[in-house]
Amino acid sequence: MSLKPSSRDWQRAIADARQGLSAWHVWNLLAMTDIRQRYKRSRVGPFWITLSMAAFVGGIGLVYSTLFKQDIRTYLPYLAVNYVVWTLIQGIIMDATGVFSSSGVYLRQEAMPKTLFAMRLIMRNLIMFAHNIIIIPLVFLLFGVWPDWEMLLAIPGMIMLLVAAYPVVMLIGMISTRFRDTPVIIQNVLQIAFFLTPIMWKVDQLGAAAPFVVGLNPFAIFLRIVAEPMNGRAPSLWTWGVAILVIVLLYAITGPLFARLRARIVYWL
Amino acid sequence: MASIILENACVEFPIYNARGRSIRRNLMARVGGSVAADGDVVSVNALKNINLRLTNGDRLGLLGHNGAGKSTLLRVLSGAYEPSSGTAEIEGAVSSLLDITMGMDPEMSGAENIVLRGAIIGMTIPEARERIPEIAEFAEIGDFLDLPMRTYSSGMNLRLAFAISTAIRPDILLMDELISVGDAAFASKARQRVQELIASAGILVLASHDPKSLLEYCTRGIVMEHGQIVFDGPIEEAIVRHGMEVPEIKKEVPAATGA
């Protein structure tokens, strides 16, 4: 089977992406339903997301500030920002493994655009992110951190993260639907990535190895492009450059692959 | 303007067994060499070389034994399955009443489900909200509208699913057996609604084992065997070809009006 998409494949893939984006009311509604359904019968509802985030950050913050001999007043806000952004990245990647297999009911009997389900997934994770980010101003207030103008750079960073998330979801979604071991592999990669990414530790603690572990690690790049401004530092040009390069690569790989395999996805469900 | 053109459409399902779906297996096959070269992927030919042209006004009955490919063909016609080889060009808004409860969530209320399903089958959200009372009334769910659907009786579930699924007027209507829901009173109401839907649809495709309903709603029939069309002609002949008797009924078909 050739992996080269025909012009017809391209047309249909582009139509799929266009219809997927324009059906924003559908993915928005599906995403809201996902969240509401998960916390339907609980009293606190979706704010469990916020509470469990606060518990994790508080607990880890106390232990690690002692372990790393860091001042908790700077360490805990640092950790809170990083972990909130990491949760978004991790959530998108982890959910991506089931993006099509969990939508089988729809895909098997309606001609719905496949990309719609990627949008739904990203939206759902954004809603979770919105719940998590509540703790950041609280933590800042508690430890007297005053936000800088650099913080505004988190907005373009966030946009780049989302632009990258779209092909990531499609790519991981397709591979995971075809090869059922992929979700487990991805889970393991994420676990390792959590420790290789400056979430709990600071880059300068790493010494000479820092450029390799942080500078070329795509997880670290996309984490820092959002988290650094929130911590009051502008990301380096290197970070921006690598982020753009990764985005270009992601689209260059996912585009043709999606065009070629889009119609096969339903057959693999 | 509704139209469906299938040319040499084939649907071939790869059946990957547990090993076939694993990356390890794939890597080993490439690295290791001769071990069972693609012996793992068995494929099922669900449809073979289907040629079919339908235009406005066509009322097509699908006949065939279980496993002959009727449901797969319906899914190709809905656009969900794109042929693995050959082409399928489908123009017009399709409504497939294959699984009317699709996408309904037992934890959500009836009203929420109306909006959810409504959005999926092509309504805007304000439009779906606006139609909640009308749909709920048709489904006769009364005060249960704002309760989670898991509290519904199975009859209420089906009535609501039916009321939502039939709330839009499609150009192309696909059905797997005529839907029958509810008690006698609701069944006659439902039947009337289905007749209206059929009358306003440009194209109807009905898969059924019941010669009476086929004769009542369809004019053309195809008989399928092992994923292939073995007969294509007037519905009466198709029924005979399928080995059934043509029942004596008077046709009260709402004439095809076209969309």
Interface residues (C-beta under 8 A of the other chain):
Chain A: H25 V26 L29 L30 T33 R36 Q37 K40 R41 V105 Y106 L107 R108 Q109 E110 A111 M112 R178 F179 R180 D181 T182 I185 A263 R264 V266 Y267 W268
Chain B: F13 P14 A18 R21 S22 I23 R24 N26 R75 S78 G79 A80 Y81 E82 S84 I90 V94 S96 L98 D99 M102 G103 D105 E107 M108 E112 V115 L116 A119 I120 I121 T124 I125 P148
